C-alpha cells in the first residue's frame, strides 16, 4: 500500500522517525511533499498507513481560495491517481466550503469561516485509480477553525434595575450585571472585564470588574437628596483591552422614616359655627421630607389639650397631609366663645431610632365660636295646669314660661297656641298665660279629665326660631249635682213583706259621688218613725216598715247626700205601695193601694181623676156606636155596595193581536150585578169574537154564595181557553182607548177617594183564603 505525502514540514515531528522529507515537488508555491517510507515486517511485508494530523485555519480568512494541504499517494498508477474528499463542508451542509483538485490532491478553502458557527470539520479523503478502484484506505481529514476576536461582549439586558434603602451599610448588594461573549472562552477573546463610566458615583457605588456585582461604597445614600441613580456600565473582552459594550443600571433608593413631620407654624386660628356638628372648620399644615404617600410621610394628629368634652376631631388628608379639624359636638357661644387646642403630629410609621425628634411637633389652634340665633326653650315641658269644671270666662290656668339662650342679644318672645286649641282656651301672646275663653266643660267630656295640646314660643331673631311644649290642663271635678234616688216608687207586702232596696245616681264623678248617705226626712202626715233604713253598701240601702203597715200608698221623705266637698243633698218623696201579697210574695190586687191612694189624695185631685175617667169612657162608647150603625147601613151583596166600584179589567197592551178587545179577561159587570145575568141564557163568548159566528152554548151556573166566586171565574177561563174559534184578528190597534160602558170609575177621580171612606171590606173575609190578604189590608 502506498502512503500519502503531506507537504507541511510541521507534521514531521508528529510522524516520528518513520517519515523522512526526501524532496520537494509540486507547484510554484513550493509546497513541501511528504513521503512515507516503507517498513518491513517479518518476511519482507511492507506496512503502510495514512497519518493526517489536524489542519488549523484561522476564521475570517479573506484571501480565497486558500490552499490548506495537498495529499499525494506514492503508489503511482498508469494514467495517475484521482483524489476526492467527502463530509460536512463538501457534499454535506454547509456545502461548498472545501474543494479538492482530483489530479493533484490540493485541498482549498473557498469561503470565510466563522468559528462561532462551525469550529471543526471532519472530512474523509480518498485515493482512486482511473478505473475507480481504491488505492488507499479512506482516512480522516480534520480541519480546526482557529478563533479571532470578532465578537463584542453583550450584556444580558440593556437596563438593570436595583433597589437599596437609604443609609445602607457599605458593601450592601444592589444588583449584578451579566454579559456574554461568543468568542472562544479558552482565549483572551472572551476574557471580560466590568467597569462603570460615571466618575461621580464612584463614592457611592462600586462594581466588581470580574463578577459585575454592584454594591454600596459608603453610607452617604440619602433619598431626600437623590432617590434615583442612573449608572453607565461597560464590559470589554481581552481583559478590558478588546471590544466593549455598554448598558444602564437604574438604582432606586428606598425611603426610611428618617425625617419627622413638623408644623409649618406654631399657631393656627379658625372660626367655628355655633350649634352645628359634622362640619370642617379649618386645617393645620405640616411638612415632611420623606416619600409622599408612604407611611413614612403620612401624618397622624392628636388633640392633647383643650377639648375635655370631645367636641373636636382631626383627620389626615391623604393628598395634602394636612390635618382637617371638624366638629363632632355642637358648641355653645354663650358658654365658651374661644377654645384653645394643643395638637401634636407624628408619622404613621415609627421614626428611626437614630433620628432626633422634630422641634415643631406641637402647635396651638385657637377656635373662635361664632354666635348664632338659638331657639327659645320652655322651662317646663309639659306645661301643666288645672281648672275646675264650670269655671267662668277669664279664669287663669297656667303661665307657661320660656327663656331665650341668646344672652348677648335682646330678643322678644311671642307665644301662640296650636291651631286645634279648644275654643274654651286662649293663650296670651305677650306672656304665655293660658286662661279660659269660655265656660269650662264638664270633666266627663275629657278622657280621664285631661285636655292635651301644645304651645309655641318664637323669637324675633334672623331667622326666627320656635320652641314647642306640651300643654296639659286637668279639668277638676266640682260637686255641682245632688244625687237622685232610684227607684222613685216601689211595692211592699203589708205583713212580712221584707224591705225595698233603694239606690242613688249622681252625675258628678268621684270623689264627689258615692258613697251616698241616706236618711229619713220629716213629713206632717206620715212620721218618719214608721220606717227604718239599713245600709247595704256605699250606693244601696234597704227601706223597711216598723211592724205591720196597713195597705195603701205611702209617701216617705228621704234625704240623699253625696261625698263631695261640700256635700250635695236632695230631698225626695218615695211612693211606697203596701199591698196584700200571695204565697209567692207578690201583690194579689192593687185595690187596696188605689183605695189608699184615693184616701191620701186631696179633693181637687180626686175630681180631676174621676172626670178624666168618665170622659174616656164616653168617647169609647161613642166610637163603638157609630161603627155599629155604619155597618148595619151597608147592604149585603156579592161584592158589597158602594157609590163607585173601582175594580175593572186588567188590560194587556203588549199583545200583538186584536187590540184592546183581544184581552184574556171578562167583563166584571157580571160580578157586580150577578142578577142581570141568568144562569141559563145566552151562552158566554169572547167580546172580540166575530159577529154571526155561533158558539156552542155552555151551561153556566151562577155562584150560590160569595165563596164560590173562585169556581165561577175558573170555569169562564177554561171555556175561553178551550174555544179554538176565537182567534186574534188582524185589525188596527188602538192602545190609548180604555173601552166603553164600564161600570167602574177612574182610580184618580176625586169621588172615588170620597166614597172609599164609607166602603166596608169586611165581606172579604168570607171569600176564602185567597182573599185573606185583601181582608187584612182593607178590613176593620
Residue pairs with C-beta under 8 A, 6 or more apart in sequence:
1 46
1 48
1 49
1 75
1 136
1 137
2 36
2 48
2 73
2 74
2 75
2 76
2 127
2 135
2 136
3 35
3 36
3 38
3 48
3 49
3 50
3 73
3 74
3 136
4 34
4 36
4 50
4 52
4 71
4 72
4 73
4 74
4 105
4 125
4 127
4 136
4 139
5 33
5 34
5 35
5 36
5 71
5 72
5 73
5 74
6 33
6 34
6 52
6 69
6 70
6 71
7 26
7 31
7 32
7 33
7 34
7 69
7 70
7 72
8 32
8 34
8 69
9 21
9 32
11 19
11 34
11 53
12 19
12 21
12 34
14 51
14 53
15 34
15 36
15 51
18 36
18 37
18 39
19 34
19 35
19 36
19 37
19 51
20 35
20 37
21 32
21 34
21 35
22 35
23 33
23 35
24 30
24 32
24 33
25 33
26 32
26 33
26 70
27 104
27 106
29 67
31 67
31 70
31 106
33 70
33 72
35 74
36 48
36 49
36 51
36 74
38 46
38 47
38 48
39 46
39 47
40 46
41 47
50 125
50 136
50 137
50 139
52 71
52 125
52 139
52 140
52 141
52 142
54 142
54 143
54 144
55 68
55 69
55 141
55 142
55 143
55 144
56 143
56 144
56 146
57 66
57 68
57 109
57 113
57 143
57 144
57 145
57 146
58 113
58 145
58 146
58 148
59 112
59 113
59 114
59 115
59 145
59 146
59 147
59 148
59 150
60 112
60 113
60 114
60 148
60 150
61 109
61 112
61 113
62 112
64 109
64 110
64 111
64 112
65 99
65 108
65 109
65 110
66 108
66 109
67 106
67 107
67 108
67 109
68 98
68 107
68 108
68 109
68 143
69 106
69 107
69 141
70 104
70 105
70 106
70 107
71 83
71 105
71 107
71 125
71 127
71 141
72 81
72 83
72 104
72 105
73 81
73 83
73 105
73 127
73 135
73 136
75 81
75 127
75 135
75 136
77 129
77 130
77 135
78 130
79 129
79 130
80 103
80 130
81 103
81 105
81 127
81 128
81 129
81 135
82 102
82 103
82 127
82 128
82 129
82 130
83 100
83 101
83 102
83 103
83 104
83 105
83 125
83 126
83 127
83 128
84 100
84 102
84 125
84 126
84 128
85 98
85 100
85 107
85 123
85 124
85 125
85 126
85 141
86 92
86 123
86 124
86 126
87 121
87 122
87 123
87 124
87 141
88 94
88 118
88 121
88 122
88 123
89 95
89 96
89 97
89 98
89 118
89 121
89 123
89 143
90 96
90 97
90 98
90 99
90 123
94 118
96 110
96 111
97 109
97 110
97 111
97 113
97 121
98 107
98 108
98 109
98 110
98 121
98 123
98 143
99 107
99 108
99 110
100 106
100 107
100 108
101 108
105 127
107 141
113 145
114 145
115 145
115 146
115 147
115 148
115 183
115 184
116 151
116 182
116 183
118 145
119 144
119 145
119 147
119 184
120 142
120 143
120 144
120 145
121 142
121 143
121 145
122 140
122 141
122 142
122 143
123 140
123 141
123 142
123 143
124 138
124 139
124 140
124 141
125 138
125 139
125 140
125 141
126 134
126 136
126 138
127 134
127 135
127 136
128 134
128 135
129 135
147 183
147 184
147 187
147 189
148 183
148 189
149 183
149 187
149 188
149 189
149 237
149 238
149 242
149 243
150 183
151 181
151 182
151 183
151 189
151 237
151 243
152 181
152 237
152 243
152 244
152 245
153 179
153 180
153 181
153 190
153 192
153 235
153 236
153 237
153 243
153 244
153 245
154 179
154 180
154 181
154 245
155 177
155 178
155 179
155 233
155 235
155 245
155 246
155 247
156 178
156 179
156 180
157 247
158 247
158 248
159 247
159 248
159 249
159 250
160 175
160 176
160 177
160 233
160 247
160 248
160 249
160 250
161 175
161 249
161 250
161 251
161 252
162 174
162 175
162 214
162 249
162 250
162 251
162 252
163 174
163 251
163 252
163 254
164 172
164 174
164 216
164 221
164 251
164 252
164 253
164 254
165 221
165 253
165 254
165 255
165 256
166 221
166 222
166 223
166 224
166 253
166 254
166 255
166 256
166 258
167 219
167 221
167 222
167 256
167 258
168 216
168 219
168 221
169 216
169 219
170 215
170 216
170 217
170 218
170 219
171 215
171 216
172 215
172 216
173 213
173 214
173 215
174 205
174 214
174 215
174 216
174 251
175 213
175 214
175 249
175 251
176 211
176 212
176 213
176 214
177 194
177 207
177 212
177 213
177 214
177 233
177 235
177 247
177 249
178 212
179 192
179 194
179 212
179 235
179 245
179 247
181 189
181 190
181 192
181 237
182 190
183 189
183 190
183 237
184 190
188 237
188 238
188 239
188 242
189 237
189 238
189 242
190 237
191 237
191 238
191 239
192 210
192 235
192 236
192 237
193 209
193 210
193 235
193 236
193 237
193 239
193 240
194 207
194 208
194 209
194 210
194 211
194 212
194 233
194 234
194 235
195 207
195 209
195 233
195 234
195 235
195 236
195 240
196 202
196 205
196 207
196 231
196 232
196 233
196 234
197 232
197 233
197 234
197 246
198 231
198 232
201 229
201 231
202 217
203 217
203 218
203 220
204 216
204 217
204 218
204 220
204 221
204 229
205 214
205 215
205 216
205 217
205 229
205 231
205 251
206 214
206 215
206 216
206 217
207 213
207 214
207 215
207 233
208 214
208 215
209 240
212 233
212 235
214 231
214 249
214 251
221 253
222 253
223 253
223 254
223 255
223 256
223 290
223 291
224 258
224 259
224 289
224 290
226 253
227 252
227 253
227 255
227 291
228 250
228 251
228 252
228 253
229 250
229 251
229 253
230 248
230 249
230 250
230 251
231 248
231 249
231 250
231 251
232 246
232 247
232 248
232 249
233 246
233 247
233 248
233 249
234 244
234 245
234 246
235 244
235 245
235 246
235 247
236 242
236 243
236 244
236 245
237 243
237 244
255 290
255 291
255 294
255 296
255 297
256 290
256 296
256 352
257 290
257 295
257 296
257 347
257 349
257 350
257 351
257 352
257 355
258 290
258 351
258 352
258 354
258 355
259 288
259 289
259 290
259 296
259 355
260 288
260 346
260 347
260 351
260 355
260 357
260 358
260 361
261 286
261 287
261 288
261 297
261 299
261 321
261 345
261 346
261 347
261 358
261 361
262 286
262 287
262 288
262 345
262 358
262 359
262 360
262 361
263 284
263 285
263 286
263 345
263 360
263 361
263 362
263 363
264 285
264 286
264 287
265 285
265 363
266 360
266 362
266 363
266 364
267 363
267 364
267 365
267 366
268 282
268 284
268 363
268 364
268 365
268 366
269 365
269 366
269 368
270 281
270 282
270 325
270 365
270 366
270 367
270 368
271 281
271 282
271 367
271 368
271 369
271 370
272 281
272 327
272 331
272 339
272 367
272 368
272 369
272 370
273 279
273 281
273 331
273 369
273 370
273 372
274 330
274 331
274 332
274 333
274 369
274 370
274 371
274 372
274 374
275 330
275 331
275 332
275 372
275 374
276 327
276 330
276 331
277 327
277 328
277 329
277 330
278 326
278 327
278 328
279 326
279 327
280 324
280 325
280 326
281 325
281 326
281 327
281 367
282 324
282 325
282 365
282 367
283 317
283 322
283 323
283 324
283 325
284 301
284 314
284 322
284 323
284 325
284 343
284 345
284 363
284 365
285 320
285 322
285 323
286 299
286 321
286 322
286 323
286 345
288 296
288 297
288 299
288 321
288 347
290 296
290 297
290 347
291 297
292 321
293 318
294 349
295 347
295 348
295 349
296 347
296 349
297 321
297 347
298 316
298 318
298 321
298 347
298 348
299 316
299 321
299 323
299 345
299 346
299 347
299 348
300 316
300 345
300 346
300 347
300 348
301 314
301 315
301 316
301 323
301 343
301 344
301 345
302 314
302 343
302 344
302 345
302 346
303 312
303 314
303 341
303 342
303 343
304 342
304 343
304 344
304 362
305 341
305 342
306 339
306 340
306 341
306 342
306 365
307 339
307 341
309 329
310 328
310 329
311 327
311 328
311 329
311 330
311 331
311 339
312 325
312 326
312 327
312 328
312 339
312 341
312 367
313 325
313 326
313 327
313 328
314 323
314 324
314 325
314 326
314 343
315 323
315 324
315 326
316 322
316 323
316 324
317 323
317 324
323 343
323 345
325 341
325 365
325 367
331 339
331 369
332 369
332 405
333 369
333 370
333 371
333 372
333 408
334 371
334 405
334 406
334 407
334 408
336 369
337 368
337 369
337 371
338 366
338 367
338 368
338 369
339 366
339 367
339 369
340 364
340 365
340 366
340 367
341 364
341 365
341 366
341 367
342 362
342 363
342 364
342 365
343 362
343 363
343 364
343 365
344 361
344 362
345 361
345 363
346 361
351 357
371 406
371 408
371 409
373 406
373 409
373 459
373 461
373 462
373 463
373 464
373 465
374 404
374 405
374 406
374 465
375 459
375 465
375 466
375 467
376 402
376 403
376 404
376 405
376 413
376 457
376 458
376 459
376 465
376 466
376 467
377 402
377 403
377 405
377 467
378 400
378 401
378 402
378 455
378 457
378 467
378 469
379 401
379 402
379 403
380 400
380 401
380 469
381 469
381 470
382 452
382 469
382 470
382 471
382 472
383 398
383 400
383 434
383 455
383 469
383 470
383 471
383 472
384 398
384 472
384 473
384 474
385 397
385 398
385 434
385 471
385 472
385 473
385 474
386 397
386 473
386 474
386 475
386 476
387 395
387 397
387 436
387 440
387 473
387 474
387 475
387 476
388 440
388 475
388 476
388 477
388 478
389 440
389 441
389 442
389 443
389 475
389 476
389 477
389 478
389 480
390 439
390 440
390 442
390 478
390 480
391 436
391 439
391 440
392 436
392 439
393 436
393 437
393 438
393 439
394 435
394 436
395 435
395 436
395 440
396 433
396 434
396 435
397 425
397 434
397 435
397 436
397 473
398 433
398 434
398 471
398 473
399 431
399 432
399 433
399 434
400 415
400 427
400 432
400 433
400 434
400 455
400 457
400 469
400 471
401 432
402 413
402 415
402 432
402 457
402 467
402 469
404 411
404 413
404 459
406 459
406 461
409 461
411 459
411 460
411 461
412 459
412 460
413 432
413 457
413 458
413 459
414 429
414 430
414 457
414 458
414 460
415 427
415 428
415 429
415 430
415 431
415 432
415 455
415 456
415 457
416 427
416 429
416 455
416 456
416 458
417 425
417 426
417 427
417 453
417 454
417 455
417 456
417 471
418 453
418 454
418 455
418 456
418 471
420 453
421 427
421 453
422 451
422 453
423 437
423 438
424 436
424 437
424 438
424 439
424 440
424 441
425 434
425 435
425 436
425 437
425 451
425 453
425 473
426 434
426 435
426 436
426 437
427 433
427 434
427 455
428 434
428 435
432 455
432 457
434 455
434 471
434 473
440 475
441 475
442 475
443 449
443 475
443 476
443 477
443 509
444 509
445 475
446 475
449 474
449 475
449 476
449 477
449 509
450 472
450 473
450 474
450 475
451 472
451 473
451 474
451 475
452 470
452 471
452 472
452 473
453 470
453 471
454 468
454 469
454 470
454 471
455 468
455 469
455 471
456 466
456 467
456 468
456 469
457 466
457 467
457 468
457 469
458 464
458 465
458 466
458 467
459 465
477 508
477 509
477 510
477 511
477 512
478 508
478 512
479 508
479 512
479 562
479 564
479 565
479 566
479 567
479 568
480 508
480 568
481 506
481 507
481 508
481 568
482 506
482 560
482 561
482 562
482 568
482 569
482 570
483 504
483 505
483 506
483 513
483 516
483 560
483 561
483 562
483 568
483 570
484 504
484 505
484 506
484 560
484 570
484 572
485 502
485 503
485 504
485 558
485 560
485 570
485 572
485 574
486 502
486 503
486 504
486 505
487 502
488 572
488 574
488 575
489 574
489 575
489 576
489 577
490 500
490 502
490 543
490 574
490 575
490 576
490 577
491 500
491 576
491 577
491 578
491 579
491 587
491 593
492 498
492 499
492 500
492 545
492 549
492 576
492 577
492 578
492 579
493 578
493 579
493 580
493 581
493 585
493 587
494 548
494 549
494 550
494 551
494 578
494 579
494 580
494 581
494 592
495 548
495 580
495 581
497 545
497 578
497 581
497 585
498 544
498 585
499 534
499 542
499 543
499 544
500 542
500 543
500 544
500 576
501 536
501 540
501 541
501 542
501 543
502 518
502 540
502 541
502 542
502 543
502 558
502 574
503 516
503 539
503 540
503 541
504 514
504 516
504 518
504 539
504 560
504 562
506 512
506 513
506 514
506 516
506 562
508 562
508 564
508 568
511 563
511 564
511 565
512 562
512 563
512 564
512 565
512 568
513 562
513 563
513 564
514 538
514 539
514 562
514 563
515 537
515 538
515 539
515 563
516 538
516 539
516 560
516 561
516 562
516 563
517 560
517 561
517 562
517 563
517 567
518 533
518 535
518 541
518 558
518 559
518 560
519 533
519 558
519 559
519 561
520 528
520 531
520 533
520 556
520 557
520 558
520 559
521 528
521 557
521 558
521 559
521 571
522 528
522 557
523 555
523 556
523 557
525 555
525 600
526 554
526 555
526 556
528 556
528 557
529 546
530 545
530 546
530 549
531 543
531 544
531 545
531 546
531 556
532 543
532 544
532 545
532 546
533 541
533 542
533 543
533 544
534 541
534 542
534 544
535 541
535 542
536 542
543 556
543 574
543 576
545 578
549 578
550 578
550 596
551 578
551 579
551 580
551 592
551 593
551 595
551 596
552 577
552 578
552 592
552 593
552 595
552 596
552 597
552 599
552 600
553 575
553 576
553 577
553 578
553 593
553 596
553 597
553 600
554 575
554 576
554 577
554 578
554 596
555 573
555 574
555 575
555 576
555 600
556 573
556 574
556 576
557 571
557 572
557 573
557 574
558 571
558 572
558 573
558 574
559 569
559 570
559 571
560 569
560 570
560 572
561 567
561 568
561 569
561 570
562 568
577 587
577 590
577 593
577 596
578 592
578 593
578 596
579 587
579 588
579 589
579 590
579 592
579 593
580 587
580 588
580 589
580 592
581 587
581 588
582 588
587 593
598 606
601 609
627 780
630 758
630 760
631 760
631 762
634 640
634 641
634 760
635 641
636 763
638 671
638 672
638 674
638 703
638 706
638 709
639 645
639 647
639 671
639 672
639 706
639 763
640 759
640 760
640 761
640 763
642 755
642 756
642 758
642 759
643 751
643 755
643 758
644 744
644 745
644 749
644 751
644 752
644 755
645 672
645 743
645 744
645 745
646 744
646 745
646 747
646 752
646 756
647 668
647 671
647 672
647 744
648 668
648 742
648 744
649 663
649 665
649 666
649 667
649 668
649 739
649 742
650 665
651 660
651 663
651 665
651 738
651 739
652 663
652 664
653 660
653 735
655 662
655 663
655 728
656 733
657 728
657 729
658 688
658 728
658 729
658 730
658 731
658 733
659 731
659 732
659 733
659 734
659 735
660 733
660 734
660 735
660 737
660 738
660 739
661 687
661 688
662 688
662 728
662 729
663 688
664 717
664 720
666 713
666 716
666 720
667 687
668 743
668 744
669 676
669 742
669 743
670 676
670 677
671 709
672 743
673 743
674 702
674 703
677 702
679 700
679 701
679 702
680 699
682 697
683 695
683 696
683 697
683 698
683 700
684 695
684 698
684 700
684 716
684 719
685 695
685 723
685 726
686 720
686 723
686 726
688 726
688 728
688 729
689 695
689 725
689 726
690 729
693 725
695 723
695 725
698 719
700 715
700 716
702 712
703 709
703 711
703 712
706 763
706 766
706 767
707 766
707 767
707 768
709 767
710 768
710 770
720 726
745 751
745 752
746 752
759 778
760 780
761 774
761 775
761 778
761 779
761 780
762 775
762 779
762 780
764 771
764 772
764 774
764 775
764 778
764 779
765 771
765 772
765 775
765 779
767 775
